Amino acid sequence: MSERIFLSSPHMGGTEEKYVQEAFDTNWIAPLGNNVNEFENQVKSYVGTPAACALSSGTAAIHIALDLLGVQRDDIVFVSSLTFSASANPVLYLGGKPVFIDSERDSWNMCPKALKKAFEQYEQKGQLPKAVVAVNLYGQSCRFDEIKAICDSYDVPIVEDAAESLGSVYQGQMSGTFGDYGIFSFNGNKIITTSGGGMIISESEDNIKLALKKATQARDNAPYYQHSMVGYNYRLSNVSAGIGRGQMEVLDERVNQKRAIFDRYVEGLKGIDAIELMEELPNSKSNRWLSTAVINPDKTDIRPSDVIAKLQESNIEARHVWKPMHLQLVFEDNDFISMDEDIAAYLFNYGICLPSDTKMTEEQQERVIEIINSLF
Ligand SMILES: *Cc1c(COP(=O)(O)O)cnc(C)c1O
């Protein structure tokens, strides 16, 4: 059997071990140290934000963001339905109730019309959300200008879940810097990785100071352990941050590689009418973390599961699109707001994530493309 082709796997740049070694040499084997500081500085200057705090995961970053925004028991939070469960779970950690918002067809992200409808419905109930979690799916930025205008008119803050979109650009500005808080993930399959990790960013240095305090057990400034609020143990390890430092050096290269992978799919699959690769919003640039497409059911009887199974025979990994949160058992009692059609369900039923590993050679990708072409 030929060597496995992954959906998206860790891809080291080469200097990561040097920084990890530095942690060992200085004995900063702790959730603080020079690597953590430098990694934060790199991300800050890369995305252009004054304040960032490195954390143990993207999920932790969302949890802290929602906590800082004051989400409490029985509070409503509007969340994109088509996403990974980590966008919504932190709402539950705080005792809140996620209300899921449908996608729009072109960007796959939160539909501004559905969001507006949700605000109108919940305003009538006298129950405005405490926050909105807007996700940038597979590297594609959501229609942030429209989403922000709606949220601003209700004075509701936004957590921008940019876990999948580090390196993407929307209207000339880096992804993650649009929300009241932005969060990144450095999990193993993301565009860069620290083996596990995340970051929270904000325009407000005071807010990030508070995030740091909460992430390190919320110790007051006292000569003994004194606490006046709930804390978490969410800081990033200085060893992991060493990997992050090396990875930041190759982030632009990875974005270019991911985009080249996407372009090769466009070229190689253009003969198949039914395969509609994800568009890119005007005035934006996706990092193309994963190359995704819809297999239009009006044009073929072939379904994503057929393509996934066919590729699997050749030891090639492809996946279904995220199963929307409003279709998950854990959220079965939660409200879902859409226009007429359930777009998130459509994208789940007919969408596919194609192998997007930057370690995949052009020849390997040609093989993927050949197999897909032969199936159609
Ligand atoms: C990966 C991911 C997260 C969570 O990040 P972790 O670092 O795995 O905790 C959150 N939201 C989205 C959309 C993700 O893809």
The ligand as an SDF file (V2000), in Angstrom:
LIG
                    3D

 15 15  0  0  0  0  0  0  0  0999 V2000
   -9.6900   23.4650   16.2310 C   0  0  0  0  0  0  0  0  0  0  0  0
  -10.8230   24.3700   16.4690 C   0  0  0  0  0  0  0  0  0  0  0  0
  -11.1230   24.8800   17.7410 C   0  0  0  0  0  0  0  0  0  0  0  0
  -10.4730   24.3980   18.9930 C   0  0  0  0  0  0  0  0  0  0  0  0
   -9.1230   24.5030   19.0550 O   0  0  0  0  0  0  0  0  0  0  0  0
   -8.3040   23.4830   19.9930 P   0  0  0  0  0  0  0  0  0  0  0  0
   -6.9470   24.0720   19.9900 O   0  0  0  0  0  0  0  0  0  0  0  0
   -8.3680   22.1520   19.3270 O   0  0  0  0  0  0  0  0  0  0  0  0
   -8.9290   23.4820   21.3460 O   0  0  0  0  0  0  0  0  0  0  0  0
  -12.1490   25.7970   17.8690 C   0  0  0  0  0  0  0  0  0  0  0  0
  -12.8730   26.1770   16.8150 N   0  0  0  0  0  0  0  0  0  0  0  0
  -12.6450   25.6980   15.5880 C   0  0  0  0  0  0  0  0  0  0  0  0
  -13.4810   26.1880   14.4530 C   0  0  0  0  0  0  0  0  0  0  0  0
  -11.6330   24.7610   15.3620 C   0  0  0  0  0  0  0  0  0  0  0  0
  -11.4430   24.2560   14.1450 O   0  0  0  0  0  0  0  0  0  0  0  0
  1  2  1  0
  2  3  1  0
  2 14  2  0
  3  4  1  0
  3 10  2  0
  4  5  1  0
  5  6  1  0
  6  7  2  0
  6  8  1  0
  6  9  1  0
 10 11  1  0
 11 12  2  0
 12 13  1  0
 12 14  1  0
 14 15  1  0
M  END
$$$$
